[in-house]
Amino acid sequence: MIAEALRYLLTPAGRLPRRSGALSELIAMQARARRCADAWAEHRQNTQAAILAHLPAGRGGRAVVLGSGLLLDIPLKALAAHFDEVVLVDILHMPSVRRICRGYAGLRLVGMDVTGLLEQVLAGGLRPDAEIPPLPGRLRELAATADYVISANLLSQLPLLPLRHLARQPGWNDAELARLGADIVARHIGLLASCRHWLIVADLQRRYFVRGRLEESEDALFGQTLPEIRERWEWPVAPPGELPGGRHVIHVVGLAAGGG
Ligand SMILES: C[S@@+](CC[C@H](N)C(=O)[O-])C[C@H]1O[C@@H](n2cnc3c(N)ncnc32)[C@H](O)[C@@H]1O
């Protein structure tokens, strides 16, 4: 805990990733990935294998990875060998990621909120009855011009930070939050499906267990569905022993892909 607090203070990060909570989440994920390395290994391998299995045929061009995170499930070496340029997009690139990337030519890091909502949410300027702002132009351009666009375990995360902040703001009820969550998910799926060649790996469902018994299942995509799910697997995101009270959590992960 003290180590995580220190890392929070010392990590170079802009106002948006700090205030939105993204920095804290990344630090927590880094620590959990270390503690749960064995339990996460298969999910990481499955994601990497999916990214490679759906590579477009010709070499060269540009790949865009949305939600590159800590590069836990990104086969960076193979992507860098296949494409002239690989663009890694995340709300924040941690120092460990920047260090890894220094070893590669043709890598570009883009720090961006891919929902395009967080600034407005944090400023208290997003109202339930107003149109949500369009996706960032830079994101749409990156997606439209890429030869391969990968959404890497990002989709279910996108509503979490905006909804967490909005739930504390006046005027938002549960139904409005759920509708916004669904819109955020639908827009991201729509963006990917409009790309030349694309892959989404995403949580579909969260399953909460207490002492080995399933207590609750939650739709991770707010009622939205991936266009065509080709594969599914389970990711023990918090395996037994990780949480207090005999709890553990499994995510059901799905994979959808399309394009020429
Ligand atoms: C489960 S992690 C993905 C893991 C990652 N693919 C890896 O290999 O380490 C989800 C990622 O989504 C990013 N993220 C969450 N909300 C975002 C947003 N609005 N814009 C951009 N990135 C976001 C987080 O920073 C985090 O890196």
The ligand as an SDF file (V2000), in Angstrom:
LIG
                    3D

 27 29  0  0  0  0  0  0  0  0999 V2000
   -7.1470   -4.0450  -18.4830 C   0  0  0  0  0  0  0  0  0  0  0  0
   -6.0810   -2.7750  -19.0050 S   0  0  0  0  0  0  0  0  0  0  0  0
   -5.5030   -3.3920  -20.5590 C   0  0  0  0  0  0  0  0  0  0  0  0
   -4.2750   -4.2330  -20.4150 C   0  0  0  0  0  0  0  0  0  0  0  0
   -3.2840   -3.9920  -21.5200 C   0  0  0  0  0  0  0  0  0  0  0  0
   -3.8060   -4.3990  -22.8030 N   0  0  0  0  0  0  0  0  0  0  0  0
   -1.9530   -4.6320  -21.2420 C   0  0  0  0  0  0  0  0  0  0  0  0
   -1.4460   -5.3440  -22.1260 O   0  0  0  0  0  0  0  0  0  0  0  0
   -1.3680   -4.3930  -20.1820 O   0  0  0  0  0  0  0  0  0  0  0  0
   -7.1350   -1.4760  -19.5250 C   0  0  0  0  0  0  0  0  0  0  0  0
   -6.3800   -0.2790  -20.0520 C   0  0  0  0  0  0  0  0  0  0  0  0
   -7.3340    0.6640  -20.5040 O   0  0  0  0  0  0  0  0  0  0  0  0
   -6.8170    1.9460  -20.2460 C   0  0  0  0  0  0  0  0  0  0  0  0
   -7.9390    2.8960  -20.2680 N   0  0  0  0  0  0  0  0  0  0  0  0
   -9.0210    2.9040  -19.4580 C   0  0  0  0  0  0  0  0  0  0  0  0
   -9.8430    3.9180  -19.7890 N   0  0  0  0  0  0  0  0  0  0  0  0
   -9.2510    4.5550  -20.8460 C   0  0  0  0  0  0  0  0  0  0  0  0
   -9.6260    5.6800  -21.6350 C   0  0  0  0  0  0  0  0  0  0  0  0
  -10.7370    6.3510  -21.4090 N   0  0  0  0  0  0  0  0  0  0  0  0
   -8.8020    6.0530  -22.6320 N   0  0  0  0  0  0  0  0  0  0  0  0
   -7.6400    5.3580  -22.8790 C   0  0  0  0  0  0  0  0  0  0  0  0
   -7.2460    4.3070  -22.1580 N   0  0  0  0  0  0  0  0  0  0  0  0
   -8.0380    3.8910  -21.1550 C   0  0  0  0  0  0  0  0  0  0  0  0
   -6.1670    1.8090  -18.8820 C   0  0  0  0  0  0  0  0  0  0  0  0
   -5.2420    2.8250  -18.6420 O   0  0  0  0  0  0  0  0  0  0  0  0
   -5.5300    0.4260  -18.9990 C   0  0  0  0  0  0  0  0  0  0  0  0
   -4.2270    0.5110  -19.4690 O   0  0  0  0  0  0  0  0  0  0  0  0
  1  2  1  0
  2  3  1  0
  2 10  1  0
  3  4  1  0
  4  5  1  0
  5  6  1  0
  5  7  1  0
  7  8  2  0
  7  9  1  0
 10 11  1  0
 11 12  1  0
 11 26  1  0
 12 13  1  0
 13 14  1  0
 13 24  1  0
 14 15  1  0
 14 23  1  0
 15 16  2  0
 16 17  1  0
 17 18  1  0
 17 23  2  0
 18 19  1  0
 18 20  2  0
 20 21  1  0
 21 22  2  0
 22 23  1  0
 24 25  1  0
 24 26  1  0
 26 27  1  0
M  CHG  2   2   1   9  -1
M  END
$$$$
